[in-house]
Amino acid sequence: MVIADLSSLPVKIAGYRRFVRGEQPMCVENLTYGALGARLNISAAAARSLARRLQLPRSRSEDGKALVSVDLTQIRHTPHPPGRRQAGELAELTAQIAALRANNVQLEAMSAGHRADFERERERADRLVTELLQSRYEVTSARETVARLEGEIAFLRARARTDSSIDNTERRLGQLAATLVESDRKAARR
């Protein structure tokens, strides 16, 4: 089969149609996504999505911006009314924010409770350390007194064996008893 006239067939080359006799030439414009969006009354992101979906040829301008080759008469695009999908997203985001704020309030209340517990335990620990240091001082003092008194008792026993004078021993025991009473009074005052 031989085709006699190839010029009557529309030929698509890289998104362009070649001029065919009897048809009107296409009005192709090179637009940035922002300009395309302005012409179609949509956002630049929506224009970029539309250009990808329609597989429109793209190139770069001298300033580095993307240009889309488009025949605006061939595009039949009606933008969705704004806010319909965004209102649902906004309500969802508002609900999430409210939930996060409520969670934040709960966490702050828990944190305040933990802080109060921490302060209470810290004061208790400080009191216990003070009592421990006081008890340690008293135990050391009592050990010193016991050692001194044991030394005096040993001295008196040794003297009682060698000394026949019971009066000195009794006097010394009386002094020892007075020392014990005085030590008990000091311990009671603390």
Buried (B, 14 or more C-beta within 10 A) or exposed (E): EEEEEEEEEEEEEEBEBEEEEEEEEBEBBBBBBBBBBBBBEBBBEBBBEBBEEEEBBBEEEEEEEEBBBBBEEEBEBEEEEEEEEEEEEEEEEEEEEEEEEEEEEEEEEEEEEEEEEEEEEEEEEEEEEEEEEEEEEEEEBEEEBEEEBEEBEEEBEEEBEEEEEEEEBEEBBEEBEEBEEEBEEEEEEE
